[in-house]
């Protein structure tokens, strides 16, 4: 099974600053993921020609169930996070991660019925300040909506903005998570044309085994956005089955 995380920067290239959404579509298609997690997805914004980018992605890929979370609202339209799943989504929630008066951020929680059993995907876009990010992660992990599925195999993924690579040791490690995207020297994703920062990260907890993790460094990926995509190939290593006893999903 394959999951992709990609900050698409509204379809605007990181170096040429041109809006070319077809490049983003081609990068995603070439990776052939089963689950797609995108950040900075525009809807009805002038800079992206008032395109409904979530709908464009659904129309292009066809067989994916979409979950869209608009985090930042502008005078016209806004942008946020998008999950596309090849498999049925049993339950899903959106959680605000806005901290004090900073830019609105958010996380999407989805339980996806994969061929190997249910998977709890947490897709986020965290803030720019270290104190803000720690608050966001702790807020998420203590949230009642997160706790509904925390006993399932869980994969946290997205643009963490964690320049100094502190989240694993400070917050996620003590909560039982393992960082997939380590060492960070192998997972530099920003800026795309000369990647220096390891901002796009993935963490796992529970019965998940990672077969391969990589950053997409194709020529097209280096110009399509200001981030490079992250791709994780994995399996659910525990027994197949449904929800843990006494747990039930809510849509």
C-alpha positions in Angstrom: 0.0 0.0 0.0 1.2 3.5 -0.8 0.5 6.9 0.7 1.7 10.3 -0.7 2.0 13.6 1.2 2.5 16.7 -0.8 2.3 20.4 -0.1 1.2 21.5 -3.6 1.6 25.3 -2.9 -1.8 26.0 -4.7 -0.3 24.6 -7.9 2.2 27.4 -8.1 5.8 26.4 -9.0 8.5 27.1 -6.4 11.0 28.7 -8.7 9.1 29.9 -11.8 6.0 31.1 -9.7 3.7 30.0 -12.4 0.3 28.4 -11.8 0.4 25.1 -13.7 -1.9 22.7 -12.0 -1.3 20.0 -14.6 2.2 19.6 -13.3 0.9 18.7 -9.8 -1.5 16.2 -11.3 1.3 14.6 -13.3 3.6 14.3 -10.2 0.8 12.6 -8.2 -0.2 10.3 -11.0 3.4 9.2 -11.6 3.7 8.2 -7.9 0.5 6.1 -8.2 -0.5 6.3 -4.5 -3.5 4.7 -2.9 -4.0 7.5 -0.4 -3.2 11.1 -1.2 -2.7 13.8 1.4 -2.3 17.3 0.1 -1.7 20.6 1.8 -2.4 24.2 0.5 -5.1 23.2 -1.9 -7.0 26.2 -3.3 -10.7 26.5 -3.9 -12.1 29.5 -5.8 -9.1 31.8 -5.4 -8.0 34.3 -8.0 -4.3 33.3 -8.1 -5.3 29.8 -9.2 -7.9 31.0 -11.7 -10.8 30.4 -9.4 -10.3 26.7 -9.9 -12.0 24.3 -7.5 -8.8 22.2 -7.0 -10.4 19.5 -4.9 -12.9 18.9 -7.6 -10.2 19.0 -10.3 -8.4 16.3 -8.5 -11.5 14.2 -8.0 -12.3 14.5 -11.7 -8.8 13.6 -12.8 -8.3 10.6 -10.6 -11.9 9.4 -10.7 -11.9 6.6 -8.2 -11.0 8.5 -5.0 -13.2 9.5 -2.1 -12.3 13.1 -1.2 -12.2 14.8 2.2 -11.5 18.6 2.1 -10.8 20.9 5.0 -10.6 24.6 4.2 -8.4 26.1 6.9 -7.6 29.6 5.6 -10.5 31.7 4.3 -9.7 34.6 2.0 -11.8 37.4 0.6 -12.6 35.0 -2.2 -12.3 31.3 -1.5 -9.5 29.8 0.5 -7.2 26.9 0.9 -6.6 23.9 3.1 -6.0 20.1 3.3 -7.3 17.3 1.1 -7.3 13.6 1.4 -8.1 11.3 -1.5 -8.6 7.6 -0.8 -8.8 4.7 -3.2 -10.6 2.7 -0.4 -13.7 3.5 1.6 -13.5 6.0 4.4 -15.4 4.6 7.4 -15.2 7.7 9.6 -13.6 11.1 9.4 -13.2 14.3 11.4 -11.7 17.7 11.0 -9.9 19.4 13.9 -8.8 23.0 14.1 -5.2 23.5 15.1 -5.3 27.2 15.3 -3.1 28.5 18.1 -3.9 31.9 19.6 -3.9 34.5 16.7 -1.7 32.7 14.3 -2.7 31.5 10.8 -5.5 28.9 10.9 -4.2 25.3 10.7 -5.9 22.0 10.7 -5.8 18.2 10.9 -7.9 15.6 9.2 -8.6 12.3 10.8 -9.8 9.4 8.7 -10.3 5.7 9.3 -9.8 4.0 5.9 -10.8 0.4 5.2 -7.7 -0.8 3.4 -7.4 -4.3 2.0 -5.2 -5.2 5.0 -7.6 -3.8 7.6 -8.6 -0.4 9.1 -6.0 2.4 9.1 -6.2 5.6 11.1 -4.7 8.4 9.0 -4.0 11.7 10.6 -3.2 14.4 8.0 -2.0 17.8 9.1 -0.3 21.1 8.3 1.4 22.5 11.3 2.5 26.0 12.2 5.8 27.9 11.7 6.7 28.4 15.4 8.1 25.5 17.5 5.9 26.4 20.5 2.9 26.5 18.2 3.7 23.1 16.8 4.1 21.4 20.1 0.7 22.8 21.3 -0.9 21.6 18.0 0.4 18.1 18.4 -0.6 17.8 22.1 -4.0 19.3 21.4 -4.6 16.7 18.7 -3.4 13.7 20.7 -5.6 14.7 23.6 -8.7 15.5 21.5 -11.7 13.3 22.0 -12.2 12.8 18.2 -8.6 11.5 17.9 -9.2 9.1 20.8 -12.1 7.4 19.0 -9.6 5.5 16.7 -6.3 5.8 18.6 -6.2 2.0 19.2 -6.0 1.4 15.4 -2.8 1.4 13.5 -2.1 5.1 13.1 -0.1 7.0 10.5 0.5 10.7 11.0 1.7 12.5 7.9 1.9 16.0 6.3 3.8 19.3 6.3 5.1 19.5 9.8 7.2 22.7 9.4 9.5 21.0 11.9 12.8 22.5 10.7 14.8 21.4 13.7 13.3 17.9 13.9 12.1 18.3 17.5 8.6 16.8 17.4 9.7 13.1 17.6 11.8 13.5 20.7 9.7 16.2 22.4 6.1 15.0 21.8 5.6 12.0 19.5 8.2 9.6 20.8 6.9 9.7 24.3 3.4 9.1 22.9 4.6 5.9 21.2 5.2 7.1 17.7 8.1 6.2 15.5 9.4 8.6 12.9 9.5 7.1 9.4 11.3 10.0 7.8 14.7 9.6 9.5 17.5 10.3 9.1 16.4 13.7 8.0 19.4 13.9 5.5 17.4 11.4 3.3 14.1 13.3 3.6 14.8 16.9 2.6 11.8 18.3 0.8 12.0 22.1 0.9 12.6 24.2 -1.2 11.9 21.8 -4.0 14.5 23.1 -6.4 17.3 23.0 -3.8 15.9 20.9 -0.9 17.5 21.7 2.4 14.8 21.3 5.0 13.1 18.1 6.1 9.6 19.6 6.6 7.3 16.8 5.3 7.3 13.9 7.8 5.5 10.7 8.7 5.1 8.9 12.0 3.6 5.5 12.8 2.2 3.8 15.8 0.8 0.3 16.1 0.8 -2.6 13.7 2.3 -0.8 10.6 5.5 -2.0 8.9 7.1 0.4 6.4 8.6 -1.3 3.4 10.1 1.9 1.8 10.0 5.6 2.3 11.3 8.2 -0.2 11.2 11.7 -1.4 10.2 12.2 -5.1 13.0 14.1 -6.8 12.0 14.0 -10.4 12.6 17.0 -12.7 8.9 17.7 -12.8 8.5 17.5 -9.0 11.3 20.0 -8.6 9.3 22.7 -10.5 5.7 21.8 -9.8 5.6 23.2 -6.2 7.9 24.6 -3.6 7.9 21.2 -1.7 8.8 17.7 -2.9 6.4 14.9 -2.3 6.9 12.2 0.3 5.9 8.6 -0.5 5.6 5.8 2.0 5.1 2.1 1.1 3.7 0.2 4.0 1.7 -2.8 5.3 -0.6 -3.3 8.2 1.3 -6.0 10.0 -1.3 -7.1 12.5 -4.3 -9.4 11.9 -6.9 -8.3 9.5 -10.2 -7.2 11.0 -12.5 -4.5 12.1 -12.6 -2.1 15.0 -11.2 -3.0 18.4 -13.8 -4.3 20.8 -16.2 -1.7 22.1 -15.1 0.9 19.5 -17.4 2.2 16.8 -16.9 4.8 14.1 -18.8 8.1 13.8 -19.2 10.0 10.6 
